[in-house]
Amino acid sequence: MKPLILLILLTTIYLSKTSAQIFNAGIIAGTSMTDINGADKIDNDNDFHKWGFTLGGLVNAKISKSSLFQMELAYIQKGTYQPPQSDSMGNNISYKIALNYIDVSLLLKHKIKFNMNKEKVSKFGIEEGITFGTLVNDRYTLNGSDLPIPNGTYNKTDLSLLLGINYDITSNFFLSLRYSNSIVHAISHTSNYFNFYPFATFNKGNNLVFQLTLGYVFNKKKKDI
């Protein structure tokens, strides 16, 4: 994991030094709150108990007066966690599925401008896009013990749609809150280890992610959006 994080940081620094004036480079870091739809076999809900972190870099460029295109490269921890809970047989069960990815996100960010108390507000924005993920490691823990998972249980690639809001704290710092939902199953429906039948709807086994990040953009001018 450490070499991957170092690679992301070095790539970001390189882009910040070599990109043309039209581009801005930056870094992002934050937390993720995740679940896997349908993985909770006790009460069959999505409660987002699993927390993780994300760290990466970005490059963006203005495409209009109030919009920009942004590409991100980030390491992110996803998966699901079930705190100790009694099942229908009275057994106390706790498990965690940790799925860690390198994500490449392509998104559009749009500035929202409105008036409040006769003053113009232009620090908020919306963002939407798509994320391509590669699974770099995984871990399954049941009642505190690691269990081996058969090959083919997890899909090695992830494809997600995302939607979020952002807030410019300063001309360089921003906050981003987004939600993403994968459209490729994180847990394969053909796997015999995690059986989704008869509940194998289109979204079962998919990554669900809430993500809050703090970003810093290098050399961003105040006139930029």
C-alpha beads as a LAMMPS data file, in Angstrom:
LAMMPS data file: protein, C-alpha beads

225 atoms
224 bonds

1 atom types
1 bond types

-500.0 500.0 xlo xhi
-500.0 500.0 ylo yhi
-500.0 500.0 zlo zhi

Masses

1 110.0

Atoms # bond

1 1 1 0.000 0.000 0.000
2 1 1 2.764 2.472 0.877
3 1 1 4.448 2.205 -2.579
4 1 1 1.093 2.907 -4.239
5 1 1 0.501 6.011 -2.128
6 1 1 4.037 7.212 -2.838
7 1 1 3.483 6.691 -6.583
8 1 1 0.298 8.767 -6.479
9 1 1 2.027 11.607 -4.631
10 1 1 5.026 11.602 -6.975
11 1 1 2.735 11.609 -10.007
12 1 1 0.836 14.582 -8.606
13 1 1 4.038 16.532 -7.924
14 1 1 5.313 15.766 -11.415
15 1 1 2.083 16.966 -13.018
16 1 1 2.106 20.142 -10.927
17 1 1 5.607 20.944 -12.212
18 1 1 5.171 20.015 -15.868
19 1 1 1.546 20.831 -16.752
20 1 1 0.811 23.829 -18.941
21 1 1 -0.739 27.047 -17.659
22 1 1 -4.190 25.825 -18.628
23 1 1 -4.005 22.995 -16.084
24 1 1 -4.103 22.971 -12.283
25 1 1 -2.740 20.051 -10.249
26 1 1 -3.519 19.215 -6.643
27 1 1 -3.876 16.623 -3.910
28 1 1 -6.904 15.147 -2.144
29 1 1 -7.234 13.297 1.159
30 1 1 -10.222 12.240 3.177
31 1 1 -12.442 9.499 4.530
32 1 1 -14.809 6.968 2.999
33 1 1 -17.938 5.423 4.491
34 1 1 -18.866 2.328 2.516
35 1 1 -21.058 -0.722 2.179
36 1 1 -21.704 -3.541 -0.290
37 1 1 -25.351 -3.817 -1.245
38 1 1 -26.810 -7.170 -0.197
39 1 1 -23.783 -8.338 1.804
40 1 1 -25.597 -8.019 5.141
41 1 1 -27.304 -11.400 5.552
42 1 1 -28.528 -10.699 9.087
43 1 1 -31.014 -7.863 8.518
44 1 1 -30.431 -7.247 4.783
45 1 1 -29.833 -3.492 5.026
46 1 1 -27.124 -0.998 4.065
47 1 1 -25.817 0.678 7.217
48 1 1 -22.380 1.974 6.072
49 1 1 -20.481 0.842 9.160
50 1 1 -17.155 0.464 7.350
51 1 1 -14.849 3.489 7.418
52 1 1 -11.682 3.939 5.406
53 1 1 -9.474 6.615 3.920
54 1 1 -8.613 7.942 0.482
55 1 1 -5.504 9.726 -0.762
56 1 1 -4.580 10.891 -4.236
57 1 1 -3.918 13.604 -6.756
58 1 1 -5.862 15.576 -9.343
59 1 1 -5.458 17.568 -12.519
60 1 1 -8.183 19.894 -13.794
61 1 1 -8.783 22.476 -16.494
62 1 1 -11.494 25.040 -17.204
63 1 1 -13.819 24.163 -20.072
64 1 1 -16.141 27.154 -19.651
65 1 1 -16.546 30.209 -17.444
66 1 1 -18.277 28.194 -14.715
67 1 1 -17.226 24.574 -15.386
68 1 1 -14.087 22.491 -15.337
69 1 1 -13.027 18.958 -16.189
70 1 1 -11.129 17.057 -13.501
71 1 1 -9.190 13.781 -13.438
72 1 1 -8.283 12.113 -10.149
73 1 1 -5.975 9.219 -9.277
74 1 1 -6.527 7.921 -5.744
75 1 1 -6.120 4.988 -3.390
76 1 1 -9.406 4.291 -1.588
77 1 1 -10.642 1.736 0.946
78 1 1 -14.074 0.258 0.277
79 1 1 -16.031 -2.783 1.452
80 1 1 -18.498 -3.594 4.214
81 1 1 -18.492 -4.200 7.961
82 1 1 -21.081 -5.840 10.184
83 1 1 -20.626 -5.172 13.931
84 1 1 -21.382 -8.091 16.281
85 1 1 -25.039 -9.004 15.896
86 1 1 -27.170 -12.088 16.567
87 1 1 -28.475 -14.019 13.567
88 1 1 -31.717 -16.017 13.358
89 1 1 -30.012 -18.953 15.120
90 1 1 -28.847 -16.805 18.031
91 1 1 -25.197 -16.840 16.949
92 1 1 -23.223 -13.642 17.463
93 1 1 -21.630 -12.776 14.111
94 1 1 -19.258 -10.034 13.023
95 1 1 -17.543 -9.779 9.644
96 1 1 -15.633 -7.352 7.468
97 1 1 -14.924 -7.346 3.743
98 1 1 -12.081 -4.940 2.939
99 1 1 -11.664 -4.081 -0.750
100 1 1 -8.971 -1.535 -1.593
101 1 1 -8.740 0.081 -5.009
102 1 1 -6.743 2.433 -7.156
103 1 1 -9.434 4.657 -8.688
104 1 1 -9.227 6.872 -11.735
105 1 1 -12.122 9.353 -11.740
106 1 1 -13.241 11.578 -14.600
107 1 1 -15.712 14.278 -13.621
108 1 1 -17.262 17.595 -14.517
109 1 1 -17.512 20.309 -11.870
110 1 1 -20.000 23.143 -12.243
111 1 1 -20.007 26.341 -10.218
112 1 1 -23.334 27.328 -8.638
113 1 1 -23.970 31.050 -8.199
114 1 1 -26.872 32.533 -6.269
115 1 1 -27.770 35.513 -4.107
116 1 1 -28.207 35.339 -0.345
117 1 1 -29.113 38.402 1.707
118 1 1 -28.406 40.523 -1.380
119 1 1 -24.882 39.117 -1.602
120 1 1 -23.572 36.934 -4.415
121 1 1 -22.517 33.440 -3.309
122 1 1 -20.248 31.496 -5.665
123 1 1 -18.354 29.051 -3.466
124 1 1 -20.612 26.017 -4.044
125 1 1 -20.604 23.586 -6.928
126 1 1 -21.869 20.231 -8.121
127 1 1 -19.883 17.411 -9.688
128 1 1 -20.742 14.275 -11.598
129 1 1 -18.685 11.657 -13.347
130 1 1 -17.429 8.106 -13.613
131 1 1 -14.770 6.106 -11.756
132 1 1 -12.665 3.218 -13.041
133 1 1 -11.195 1.142 -10.206
134 1 1 -8.606 -1.635 -9.974
135 1 1 -8.677 -3.942 -6.941
136 1 1 -5.196 -3.999 -5.389
137 1 1 -5.854 -6.061 -2.244
138 1 1 -8.683 -7.619 -0.266
139 1 1 -9.328 -9.163 3.129
140 1 1 -12.252 -11.066 4.642
141 1 1 -12.566 -11.354 8.428
142 1 1 -15.228 -13.411 10.216
143 1 1 -15.520 -13.071 14.003
144 1 1 -11.994 -11.676 14.152
145 1 1 -10.349 -14.412 12.045
146 1 1 -9.051 -13.997 8.499
147 1 1 -10.535 -16.430 5.994
148 1 1 -9.211 -17.240 2.508
149 1 1 -11.496 -16.292 -0.363
150 1 1 -11.637 -18.401 -3.562
151 1 1 -10.404 -16.841 -6.798
152 1 1 -13.208 -15.258 -8.770
153 1 1 -15.164 -14.100 -5.717
154 1 1 -14.298 -10.438 -6.271
155 1 1 -14.211 -8.653 -9.597
156 1 1 -10.797 -7.109 -10.206
157 1 1 -12.277 -4.003 -11.858
158 1 1 -14.823 -1.526 -10.579
159 1 1 -16.924 0.905 -12.582
160 1 1 -18.924 3.490 -10.637
161 1 1 -21.072 6.548 -11.265
162 1 1 -20.622 9.466 -8.880
163 1 1 -22.480 12.609 -7.879
164 1 1 -21.425 15.210 -5.336
165 1 1 -21.229 18.756 -4.076
166 1 1 -18.166 20.845 -3.320
167 1 1 -17.321 24.025 -1.458
168 1 1 -14.371 26.361 -2.039
169 1 1 -12.902 27.199 1.364
170 1 1 -10.254 29.443 -0.220
171 1 1 -8.901 29.881 -3.747
172 1 1 -6.734 26.781 -3.143
173 1 1 -8.607 24.623 -0.597
174 1 1 -11.936 22.899 -1.228
175 1 1 -14.218 20.312 0.381
176 1 1 -15.984 17.628 -1.615
177 1 1 -18.818 15.349 -0.524
178 1 1 -19.837 12.710 -3.033
179 1 1 -21.734 9.462 -3.392
180 1 1 -20.808 6.725 -5.836
181 1 1 -22.551 3.494 -6.785
182 1 1 -20.771 0.826 -8.802
183 1 1 -22.422 -0.585 -11.906
184 1 1 -20.064 -3.574 -11.972
185 1 1 -20.478 -6.096 -9.142
186 1 1 -17.723 -5.922 -6.533
187 1 1 -18.723 -9.441 -5.475
188 1 1 -19.380 -11.685 -8.438
189 1 1 -22.862 -13.192 -8.604
190 1 1 -21.309 -16.391 -9.989
191 1 1 -19.295 -16.905 -6.809
192 1 1 -20.375 -19.767 -4.559
193 1 1 -18.844 -18.117 -1.477
194 1 1 -21.275 -15.199 -1.175
195 1 1 -24.644 -16.384 -2.441
196 1 1 -26.981 -13.567 -3.475
197 1 1 -29.713 -15.853 -4.788
198 1 1 -32.675 -15.209 -4.803
199 1 1 -31.920 -11.517 -4.165
200 1 1 -29.507 -11.049 -7.109
201 1 1 -30.982 -7.797 -8.395
202 1 1 -28.877 -5.481 -10.563
203 1 1 -27.395 -3.613 -7.552
204 1 1 -26.669 -6.544 -5.230
205 1 1 -22.969 -7.026 -4.614
206 1 1 -22.133 -3.471 -5.727
207 1 1 -19.936 -0.928 -3.925
208 1 1 -21.786 1.944 -2.234
209 1 1 -19.515 4.806 -1.187
210 1 1 -19.890 8.120 0.616
211 1 1 -16.664 10.098 0.409
212 1 1 -15.614 13.334 2.130
213 1 1 -12.328 14.833 0.960
214 1 1 -10.259 17.940 1.479
215 1 1 -8.438 19.112 -1.624
216 1 1 -5.620 21.530 -2.296
217 1 1 -4.934 22.941 -5.764
218 1 1 -1.420 24.246 -6.445
219 1 1 -0.909 27.721 -7.906
220 1 1 -4.604 28.345 -8.387
221 1 1 -5.343 31.990 -9.128
222 1 1 -8.183 33.837 -7.471
223 1 1 -9.742 34.511 -10.854
224 1 1 -10.095 30.768 -11.466
225 1 1 -13.437 29.183 -10.715

Bonds

1 1 1 2
2 1 2 3
3 1 3 4
4 1 4 5
5 1 5 6
6 1 6 7
7 1 7 8
8 1 8 9
9 1 9 10
10 1 10 11
11 1 11 12
12 1 12 13
13 1 13 14
14 1 14 15
15 1 15 16
16 1 16 17
17 1 17 18
18 1 18 19
19 1 19 20
20 1 20 21
21 1 21 22
22 1 22 23
23 1 23 24
24 1 24 25
25 1 25 26
26 1 26 27
27 1 27 28
28 1 28 29
29 1 29 30
30 1 30 31
31 1 31 32
32 1 32 33
33 1 33 34
34 1 34 35
35 1 35 36
36 1 36 37
37 1 37 38
38 1 38 39
39 1 39 40
40 1 40 41
41 1 41 42
42 1 42 43
43 1 43 44
44 1 44 45
45 1 45 46
46 1 46 47
47 1 47 48
48 1 48 49
49 1 49 50
50 1 50 51
51 1 51 52
52 1 52 53
53 1 53 54
54 1 54 55
55 1 55 56
56 1 56 57
57 1 57 58
58 1 58 59
59 1 59 60
60 1 60 61
61 1 61 62
62 1 62 63
63 1 63 64
64 1 64 65
65 1 65 66
66 1 66 67
67 1 67 68
68 1 68 69
69 1 69 70
70 1 70 71
71 1 71 72
72 1 72 73
73 1 73 74
74 1 74 75
75 1 75 76
76 1 76 77
77 1 77 78
78 1 78 79
79 1 79 80
80 1 80 81
81 1 81 82
82 1 82 83
83 1 83 84
84 1 84 85
85 1 85 86
86 1 86 87
87 1 87 88
88 1 88 89
89 1 89 90
90 1 90 91
91 1 91 92
92 1 92 93
93 1 93 94
94 1 94 95
95 1 95 96
96 1 96 97
97 1 97 98
98 1 98 99
99 1 99 100
100 1 100 101
101 1 101 102
102 1 102 103
103 1 103 104
104 1 104 105
105 1 105 106
106 1 106 107
107 1 107 108
108 1 108 109
109 1 109 110
110 1 110 111
111 1 111 112
112 1 112 113
113 1 113 114
114 1 114 115
115 1 115 116
116 1 116 117
117 1 117 118
118 1 118 119
119 1 119 120
120 1 120 121
121 1 121 122
122 1 122 123
123 1 123 124
124 1 124 125
125 1 125 126
126 1 126 127
127 1 127 128
128 1 128 129
129 1 129 130
130 1 130 131
131 1 131 132
132 1 132 133
133 1 133 134
134 1 134 135
135 1 135 136
136 1 136 137
137 1 137 138
138 1 138 139
139 1 139 140
140 1 140 141
141 1 141 142
142 1 142 143
143 1 143 144
144 1 144 145
145 1 145 146
146 1 146 147
147 1 147 148
148 1 148 149
149 1 149 150
150 1 150 151
151 1 151 152
152 1 152 153
153 1 153 154
154 1 154 155
155 1 155 156
156 1 156 157
157 1 157 158
158 1 158 159
159 1 159 160
160 1 160 161
161 1 161 162
162 1 162 163
163 1 163 164
164 1 164 165
165 1 165 166
166 1 166 167
167 1 167 168
168 1 168 169
169 1 169 170
170 1 170 171
171 1 171 172
172 1 172 173
173 1 173 174
174 1 174 175
175 1 175 176
176 1 176 177
177 1 177 178
178 1 178 179
179 1 179 180
180 1 180 181
181 1 181 182
182 1 182 183
183 1 183 184
184 1 184 185
185 1 185 186
186 1 186 187
187 1 187 188
188 1 188 189
189 1 189 190
190 1 190 191
191 1 191 192
192 1 192 193
193 1 193 194
194 1 194 195
195 1 195 196
196 1 196 197
197 1 197 198
198 1 198 199
199 1 199 200
200 1 200 201
201 1 201 202
202 1 202 203
203 1 203 204
204 1 204 205
205 1 205 206
206 1 206 207
207 1 207 208
208 1 208 209
209 1 209 210
210 1 210 211
211 1 211 212
212 1 212 213
213 1 213 214
214 1 214 215
215 1 215 216
216 1 216 217
217 1 217 218
218 1 218 219
219 1 219 220
220 1 220 221
221 1 221 222
222 1 222 223
223 1 223 224
224 1 224 225
